[in-house]
Amino acid sequence: MKKTLVLGATDNPTRYAFLAVQRLLRFGHEVVPVGIRNGQVEGLEILHGTPAVSDVDTVTLYVGPDRQPPYYDYILSLHPKRLIFNPGTENPELMQLANAQGIETVEGCTLVMLSIGSY
């Protein structure tokens, strides 16, 4: 299973980031939810800022490109194998930075990838 950091996590059940945490857990993945507001998803506390996390396979983004720059160094420091840009989060600058460090970048939807077995 792939340890996944969900950047932009929220406890709002109408948001895709909430559904992503929920479905990743259902598919047996370890999930680290990181967001800006307090809350929980499926019993997991939403972490804030840039928490120390090791062995991250995938970072999946639910933060728009205009809010990503403060997270660039953090995301790259995690040394994930893969960075998923969900719809609306596409960012050529971050993609280039990630690719330069050997991080695979994917423009796709985490929810769709899980549902079709390509996660």
C-alpha positions as a Markdown table, in Angstrom:
| # | Residue | x | y | z |
|---|---|---|---|---|
| 1 | Met | 0.0 | 0.0 | 0.0 |
| 2 | Lys | 1.1 | 3.6 | -0.7 |
| 3 | Lys | 1.5 | 6.0 | 2.2 |
| 4 | Thr | -0.2 | 9.1 | 0.9 |
| 5 | Leu | -0.1 | 12.7 | 2.1 |
| 6 | Val | -3.2 | 14.6 | 1.2 |
| 7 | Leu | -2.3 | 18.3 | 1.0 |
| 8 | Gly | -5.5 | 20.4 | 1.4 |
| 9 | Ala | -7.3 | 17.9 | 3.6 |
| 10 | Thr | -10.6 | 19.1 | 5.1 |
| 11 | Asp | -13.3 | 17.7 | 7.4 |
| 12 | Asn | -16.0 | 19.1 | 5.0 |
| 13 | Pro | -17.7 | 15.9 | 3.5 |
| 14 | Thr | -18.7 | 17.8 | 0.4 |
| 15 | Arg | -15.1 | 18.4 | -0.7 |
| 16 | Tyr | -13.0 | 16.1 | -2.9 |
| 17 | Ala | -10.1 | 16.2 | -0.4 |
| 18 | Phe | -12.4 | 14.7 | 2.3 |
| 19 | Leu | -13.5 | 12.0 | -0.1 |
| 20 | Ala | -9.9 | 11.2 | -1.1 |
| 21 | Val | -8.8 | 10.6 | 2.5 |
| 22 | Gln | -11.9 | 8.4 | 3.0 |
| 23 | Arg | -11.4 | 6.3 | -0.1 |
| 24 | Leu | -7.6 | 6.0 | 0.3 |
| 25 | Leu | -8.3 | 4.5 | 3.8 |
| 26 | Arg | -10.9 | 2.2 | 2.4 |
| 27 | Phe | -8.4 | 0.9 | -0.2 |
| 28 | Gly | -6.0 | 0.2 | 2.6 |
| 29 | His | -3.5 | 3.1 | 2.1 |
| 30 | Glu | -1.9 | 4.9 | 5.1 |
| 31 | Val | -3.0 | 8.5 | 4.9 |
| 32 | Val | -1.5 | 11.7 | 6.3 |
| 33 | Pro | -4.1 | 14.5 | 6.0 |
| 34 | Val | -2.6 | 18.0 | 6.0 |
| 35 | Gly | -4.7 | 21.1 | 5.9 |
| 36 | Ile | -5.2 | 24.6 | 7.3 |
| 37 | Arg | -8.2 | 24.0 | 9.6 |
| 38 | Asn | -8.7 | 21.8 | 12.6 |
| 39 | Gly | -10.8 | 18.7 | 12.1 |
| 40 | Gln | -10.8 | 15.0 | 11.6 |
| 41 | Val | -11.5 | 12.6 | 8.7 |
| 42 | Glu | -12.3 | 9.0 | 9.5 |
| 43 | Gly | -10.7 | 9.5 | 13.0 |
| 44 | Leu | -7.5 | 11.0 | 11.6 |
| 45 | Glu | -6.6 | 14.4 | 12.9 |
| 46 | Ile | -5.9 | 16.9 | 10.2 |
| 47 | Leu | -2.3 | 18.1 | 10.6 |
| 48 | His | -1.2 | 21.7 | 10.0 |
| 49 | Gly | 1.8 | 23.4 | 8.5 |
| 50 | Thr | 4.6 | 21.1 | 7.4 |
| 51 | Pro | 4.6 | 18.1 | 9.7 |
| 52 | Ala | 7.6 | 15.8 | 9.7 |
| 53 | Val | 6.5 | 12.7 | 7.8 |
| 54 | Ser | 8.7 | 9.9 | 6.5 |
| 55 | Asp | 8.3 | 7.2 | 3.8 |
| 56 | Val | 5.8 | 9.1 | 1.8 |
| 57 | Asp | 5.0 | 7.3 | -1.5 |
| 58 | Thr | 2.5 | 9.8 | -2.9 |
| 59 | Val | 1.5 | 13.4 | -2.3 |
| 60 | Thr | -1.9 | 14.2 | -3.7 |
| 61 | Leu | -2.7 | 17.9 | -4.1 |
| 62 | Tyr | -6.0 | 19.6 | -3.2 |
| 63 | Val | -4.5 | 23.1 | -3.0 |
| 64 | Gly | -4.7 | 25.4 | -6.0 |
| 65 | Pro | -1.6 | 26.6 | -7.8 |
| 66 | Asp | -1.7 | 30.1 | -6.2 |
| 67 | Arg | -1.4 | 28.6 | -2.7 |
| 68 | Gln | 1.2 | 26.0 | -3.5 |
| 69 | Pro | 4.5 | 28.0 | -3.5 |
| 70 | Pro | 4.8 | 28.0 | 0.3 |
| 71 | Tyr | 4.7 | 24.2 | 0.2 |
| 72 | Tyr | 7.2 | 23.6 | -2.6 |
| 73 | Asp | 10.2 | 23.0 | -0.3 |
| 74 | Tyr | 8.1 | 20.9 | 2.0 |
| 75 | Ile | 6.7 | 18.7 | -0.8 |
| 76 | Leu | 10.1 | 18.2 | -2.3 |
| 77 | Ser | 11.7 | 17.4 | 1.2 |
| 78 | Leu | 9.3 | 14.5 | 1.6 |
| 79 | His | 11.0 | 12.8 | -1.4 |
| 80 | Pro | 7.8 | 11.2 | -2.6 |
| 81 | Lys | 7.8 | 8.8 | -5.6 |
| 82 | Arg | 4.8 | 10.6 | -7.0 |
| 83 | Leu | 3.0 | 13.9 | -7.0 |
| 84 | Ile | -0.6 | 13.9 | -8.1 |
| 85 | Phe | -2.1 | 17.1 | -9.4 |
| 86 | Asn | -5.9 | 16.7 | -9.0 |
| 87 | Pro | -8.1 | 18.8 | -11.4 |
| 88 | Gly | -7.6 | 22.5 | -10.6 |
| 89 | Thr | -4.2 | 22.0 | -9.0 |
| 90 | Glu | -2.1 | 21.8 | -12.1 |
| 91 | Asn | 1.1 | 23.8 | -11.8 |
| 92 | Pro | 3.9 | 23.7 | -14.4 |
| 93 | Glu | 6.4 | 25.3 | -12.0 |
| 94 | Leu | 6.0 | 22.7 | -9.3 |
| 95 | Met | 5.9 | 19.9 | -11.9 |
| 96 | Gln | 9.2 | 21.0 | -13.2 |
| 97 | Leu | 10.8 | 21.2 | -9.8 |
| 98 | Ala | 9.5 | 17.8 | -8.9 |
| 99 | Asn | 10.6 | 16.2 | -12.2 |
| 100 | Ala | 14.1 | 17.7 | -11.7 |
| 101 | Gln | 14.3 | 15.7 | -8.4 |
| 102 | Gly | 13.1 | 12.5 | -10.0 |
| 103 | Ile | 9.6 | 12.7 | -8.7 |
| 104 | Glu | 6.9 | 11.4 | -11.0 |
| 105 | Thr | 4.2 | 13.9 | -11.7 |
| 106 | Val | 0.7 | 12.9 | -12.6 |
| 107 | Glu | -2.2 | 15.1 | -13.8 |
| 108 | Gly | -5.1 | 13.1 | -12.7 |
| 109 | Cys | -7.9 | 12.5 | -10.2 |
| 110 | Thr | -7.0 | 10.4 | -7.1 |
| 111 | Leu | -10.7 | 9.4 | -6.8 |
| 112 | Val | -10.8 | 8.1 | -10.4 |
| 113 | Met | -7.5 | 6.4 | -10.1 |
| 114 | Leu | -8.6 | 4.5 | -7.1 |
| 115 | Ser | -11.9 | 3.5 | -8.7 |
| 116 | Ile | -10.3 | 2.2 | -11.9 |
| 117 | Gly | -7.4 | 0.4 | -10.1 |
| 118 | Ser | -4.6 | 2.6 | -11.4 |
| 119 | Tyr | -3.6 | 4.3 | -8.1 |
